[in-house]
Amino acid sequence: MILQAGRYGALVPVGDDEELAKAMASTLDAPPPPAELKKAARPYAIETATDAYLSIMGLPPRPSGKPQAEQRPRGA
């Protein structure tokens, strides 16, 4: 699912260390464009996941879809 049938990364047989090493080396030699990788990762971002959970629970999404500033306790 994450690699979308090989669109965003090579698929190799489970347990095939040699093919995995070749696929990793190939990707390092010719990486996909950064914009494509960001697009592929977007559905797994914390904000996207949070909004999905809120939606499933019947709650409204975060205000304006932007992350809220993190509140840290003093001295942390």
C-alpha positions in Angstrom: 0.0 0.0 0.0 2.7 2.5 1.0 4.8 1.8 -2.1 1.7 1.7 -4.3 2.5 -1.5 -6.2 6.1 -0.4 -6.8 5.4 3.2 -7.9 7.3 4.7 -4.9 9.8 2.0 -4.3 10.9 -1.4 -5.5 9.0 -4.5 -4.3 11.0 -7.6 -3.6 10.0 -11.1 -2.5 9.8 -11.6 1.3 13.0 -13.0 2.7 15.1 -12.3 -0.4 18.0 -10.4 1.2 19.9 -10.2 -2.1 17.1 -8.6 -4.0 16.4 -6.2 -1.2 20.0 -5.1 -1.1 19.9 -4.6 -4.9 16.7 -2.6 -4.7 18.1 -0.5 -1.9 21.3 0.2 -3.9 19.3 1.0 -7.0 17.1 3.5 -5.1 20.1 5.1 -3.5 21.7 5.5 -7.0 18.6 6.9 -8.6 16.2 8.1 -5.9 12.6 9.1 -6.8 12.0 12.9 -7.0 11.5 14.4 -3.5 8.1 15.9 -4.5 6.8 12.4 -5.4 8.0 11.0 -2.1 6.4 13.8 -0.1 3.1 13.1 -2.0 3.4 9.4 -1.2 4.0 10.1 2.5 1.2 12.7 2.9 -1.6 10.2 3.8 0.6 9.0 6.7 1.4 12.5 8.2 0.3 13.0 11.8 -2.2 15.7 10.8 -3.8 13.6 8.1 -4.1 10.6 10.4 -5.5 12.7 13.2 -8.2 14.2 11.0 -9.1 10.7 9.8 -9.5 9.4 13.4 -11.5 12.5 14.4 -13.8 11.9 11.4 -14.3 8.2 12.2 -15.3 9.3 15.7 -17.8 11.8 14.3 -15.7 14.8 15.6 -14.8 17.9 13.6 -11.3 18.1 12.1 -8.7 20.3 13.7 -9.4 24.0 13.2 -8.4 25.2 9.8 -6.6 21.8 9.3 -3.4 23.2 10.8 -1.5 21.7 13.7 -1.9 23.4 17.0 1.2 24.8 18.7 2.6 22.2 21.0 2.2 23.0 24.7 5.2 22.0 26.8 5.3 22.0 30.6 7.7 24.6 32.0 11.1 23.2 32.7 10.7 20.5 30.1 
